[in-house]
Amino acid sequence: MNHIQSDYFSRCPITGDQYAGRHILADFWGVDNMGNIALIKNAIEESARKAKAEILFSHYHPFGEGMGVSGVTVLSESHISIHTWPERSFASLDIFMCGACDPQVALDYLADTLKPKSVVQSFHRRGLIKEELCILRA
């Protein structure tokens, strides 16, 4: 197997496009306990497991009493990061996964666990190679 065959790029079954991974950016509004580092870290790590990702390590930093948390869980398949503003009941999430992992599963678990009043999200395919370019490279 050569490097191209083992790089975990995915292929869209509809368009044939290839891409490195799926990336979800999400804003959680109206969410409580965004200064609780243990709750946040545990929820992120469990969301990674639910998405079938392998956790390499996590680092979460509290900014003080009543203040936010910033953290990242690094995965074999990429990462999940969060930045929180408890004074605004707001959290910003970044979920990027490659291979067979599903970032939407992670996001859905986080929404069910953290219970935001609203979620605004965007979806991106990172490292997109359009099908016509895939044919030229073959």
N, C-alpha and C positions, 0 to 999 in steps of 0.2 A: 504494500500500500504506500503510495507517495503522499507527500504533505497535503496536496490539494484534496485528496480523498479522505483525509483524516482531520480536517480543520474545523469540523462541526458547523460549517455553513449549512443553512437550510434552503430548500427549494419550495417556492410557492406552487401548490398543485394546480392552481388556476392559470397563473401567468407564466410559470416556468422561471420567474426571476429567482436569483439566489441572494441570500443576505446573511450577514454575520449573526444577527440576533434581533430579538424583539425588545423594544424599549418603551416602557410606560412612564410618563410623567404624570403625577397626580397631586392635586391639592385637596386636602381634607379640611372642611370648614365645620365649625360647631362641634369640635371634638374635645372631650374632657381629658384630664390627667396627662397633658402633654409635657409635664415636668417630671413625670414618674419614669425614671430611667429603667428600672427593672421591668415594668409593664411594657415599655417600648421595645427594649432589647428582646425580651421573650416573645413578643408578638412578631417582630421581624424575623427572628430565627425560626419560629414555627411556620411562618408563611413561606420561608425558603424550603423547609422540609416538605410542606404540602405541595409545592411546585416541583418536587423531585430534584431539587438542587443539592449540591454538596457544599457544606459550609467549611471554609478554610479558616477564617477567624473573624472576630467582631471587635469593634472598638466604639464605645459610646461615651460622650463627654457631657456632663451636666454643667450648666453655666451658673448654678447657684440657686438658692431657695427662691421658689416662685418663678424661676427663669426657664428657658428652653433647654433642649437637648439636641445635639448633633451626633450622628453616628452612622456607621457603615458596617454591613456584614458582607465580607468578601467571599465570593463563591467560586468554585471551579468554573462555573458557567458565567461569571461576571460579578454583579453586586446588587445590593439593595441599600439605599441610603435614605436618611430622614433628617429633617431640620424642623424643629418645633418652636412655636411662639404661643405658650400657654395663655399669655395675657390677651391674645386675640383668638384663642381656641382654634388655632390653625397649625397644620402640619403639611410640609412639602415632601413628597416621596419620589424616589427615582428607582425604578426596577428595570434592570437590564439583564436579560438571560439569553444564552445561546443554546444550541443543541435541542434536545427534547423537552427541556424545562419550559413551563408556561408562566410568564409573568402575570397573566390575568388571574390565574389561580392564587398567586401570592397576594395580589391586590384585593381580590374578593375576600380572602381570609382576613386581611388587615381591616377592611371595611366592616366585616361582620364582628370582629373583635373590638376595634376601637370606636365603632358606632358614630361616625361623623354624621352631621345633619345633611351635608351635601358633599359630593365628590365631583371634581372637575378633572378630567383626564384626557391625555392625548397619547396616541400610539404611533410608534415610528419603527420602520425596519432599518437597522443600522448596517452599513457596509453593503448597500443595495447594488447588485449587479443585474442590469436588465437582461432579459432572455436573449435579445439580439447580440449582446456582448458575450454572453456565455457560449453561443454558437461559434463566434469568431475565435474564442480562446480554446475551444475543444480540439 
